[in-house]
């Protein structure tokens, strides 16, 4: 068997990030500018959490927080991350198990990239793993427009 492809070979390395000094408005603006719904939060290069568009809605706007609210009030700190040497197959299994679409990739705690379910889907022989992961992630009862 050929050696398994690793996440390092397919991850995005040009990640949009925010810091704990940013606020909810700045996060929302970056999401709009880059057409993304997921932003890693870093302290220097160290990954300290992530903020999703859902985090902004649930912990921000639904709690009547203002645009000047600190990132710390909407951040998800209990996040799953993987090492750059994780196989693509293992990343797909983690995404399916944890029902997540994006995984931060870290080396020594520092953010080095992000792998998304779509990155797995376009990699030929891993289409089955990505399809399976996506079907598990999408099988929850959340309405399509709410994801």
PLY file of the C-alpha trace (Angstrom):
ply
format ascii 1.0
element vertex 147
property float x
property float y
property float z
element edge 146
property int vertex1
property int vertex2
end_header
0.00 0.00 0.00
1.28 3.48 -0.83
1.97 5.69 2.12
-1.10 7.57 3.28
-1.46 11.22 2.38
-1.25 13.61 5.29
-3.24 16.70 6.14
-0.08 18.78 5.57
-0.41 18.02 1.85
-3.97 19.37 1.54
-4.47 21.94 4.31
-4.94 25.65 3.69
-2.03 27.61 5.14
-3.20 31.15 4.33
-5.58 31.27 7.29
-7.54 34.34 8.30
-7.14 34.70 12.08
-8.14 37.00 14.91
-6.62 37.63 18.33
-8.13 38.04 21.77
-7.72 41.81 21.26
-10.29 41.77 18.43
-14.02 42.26 18.98
-17.22 40.72 17.64
-17.64 43.41 14.96
-14.10 42.83 13.64
-14.71 39.07 13.47
-18.00 39.53 11.61
-16.33 41.94 9.19
-13.50 39.46 8.44
-16.08 36.70 7.90
-17.92 38.92 5.42
-14.76 40.10 3.62
-13.39 36.58 3.20
-16.76 34.78 2.83
-15.99 32.41 5.71
-17.83 31.28 8.83
-14.86 29.97 10.84
-11.89 31.91 12.18
-9.10 30.56 14.41
-8.18 32.73 17.40
-4.45 32.99 18.02
-2.15 34.49 20.62
0.96 35.12 18.55
0.92 31.85 16.61
-0.56 29.74 19.43
-4.09 28.49 18.76
-6.34 29.48 21.66
-9.75 28.76 20.14
-12.02 29.38 17.19
-15.02 31.54 16.46
-17.74 30.42 14.07
-20.62 32.38 12.63
-22.81 30.26 14.90
-20.77 31.35 17.95
-21.41 34.98 16.99
-25.14 34.36 16.80
-25.57 32.16 19.89
-23.07 33.78 22.29
-23.12 37.25 20.76
-26.23 38.59 19.10
-28.73 36.28 20.84
-27.28 37.46 24.17
-27.63 41.09 23.02
-23.86 41.65 23.00
-22.61 44.72 21.16
-20.12 44.81 18.30
-17.46 45.94 20.75
-17.79 42.69 22.74
-14.44 40.94 23.21
-13.60 37.76 21.30
-13.21 35.99 24.66
-16.99 36.19 25.20
-17.88 34.30 22.00
-14.87 32.01 21.50
-15.07 28.21 21.44
-12.07 27.02 23.47
-12.81 23.30 23.66
-11.79 22.60 20.08
-10.54 19.58 18.22
-7.26 20.11 16.39
-4.89 17.79 14.60
-1.20 17.51 13.80
0.02 18.19 10.27
1.13 14.55 9.97
-2.37 13.20 10.61
-3.53 11.11 7.67
-6.34 12.42 5.50
-8.34 9.30 6.36
-7.93 9.92 10.11
-8.93 13.60 9.68
-12.11 12.47 7.90
-12.89 10.07 10.76
-12.38 12.82 13.35
-14.65 15.19 11.41
-17.35 12.52 11.20
-17.06 11.55 14.87
-17.06 15.13 16.18
-19.48 16.40 13.49
-17.24 19.26 12.43
-16.44 20.66 8.99
-13.09 22.31 9.73
-10.08 21.23 11.76
-7.28 23.57 12.82
-3.86 22.01 12.18
-1.24 22.67 14.85
2.43 21.97 15.43
3.65 22.49 19.02
0.39 24.32 19.76
0.94 26.80 16.92
-1.61 27.14 14.13
-0.08 26.05 10.81
-3.22 25.52 8.75
-6.85 24.49 8.53
-8.29 21.47 6.77
-11.93 21.62 5.67
-14.29 18.83 4.68
-14.13 20.21 1.13
-10.35 19.74 1.07
-10.91 16.03 1.68
-13.66 15.76 -0.92
-11.52 16.89 -3.84
-8.63 14.56 -3.19
-9.58 11.60 -5.39
-9.31 8.39 -3.44
-10.47 10.11 -0.25
-13.83 11.12 -1.71
-15.49 8.16 0.05
-14.10 9.16 3.46
-15.08 12.79 2.95
-18.53 11.84 1.68
-19.06 9.57 4.65
-17.86 12.26 7.08
-20.09 14.89 5.46
-23.13 12.61 5.52
-22.61 11.96 9.24
-22.08 15.68 9.92
-25.11 16.62 7.85
-27.37 13.97 9.35
-28.11 15.99 12.45
-31.49 17.64 12.69
-30.26 21.20 12.20
-32.10 22.83 9.30
-29.86 23.26 6.26
-30.01 27.06 6.41
-28.89 26.99 10.04
-25.50 25.36 9.43
0 1
1 2
2 3
3 4
4 5
5 6
6 7
7 8
8 9
9 10
10 11
11 12
12 13
13 14
14 15
15 16
16 17
17 18
18 19
19 20
20 21
21 22
22 23
23 24
24 25
25 26
26 27
27 28
28 29
29 30
30 31
31 32
32 33
33 34
34 35
35 36
36 37
37 38
38 39
39 40
40 41
41 42
42 43
43 44
44 45
45 46
46 47
47 48
48 49
49 50
50 51
51 52
52 53
53 54
54 55
55 56
56 57
57 58
58 59
59 60
60 61
61 62
62 63
63 64
64 65
65 66
66 67
67 68
68 69
69 70
70 71
71 72
72 73
73 74
74 75
75 76
76 77
77 78
78 79
79 80
80 81
81 82
82 83
83 84
84 85
85 86
86 87
87 88
88 89
89 90
90 91
91 92
92 93
93 94
94 95
95 96
96 97
97 98
98 99
99 100
100 101
101 102
102 103
103 104
104 105
105 106
106 107
107 108
108 109
109 110
110 111
111 112
112 113
113 114
114 115
115 116
116 117
117 118
118 119
119 120
120 121
121 122
122 123
123 124
124 125
125 126
126 127
127 128
128 129
129 130
130 131
131 132
132 133
133 134
134 135
135 136
136 137
137 138
138 139
139 140
140 141
141 142
142 143
143 144
144 145
145 146
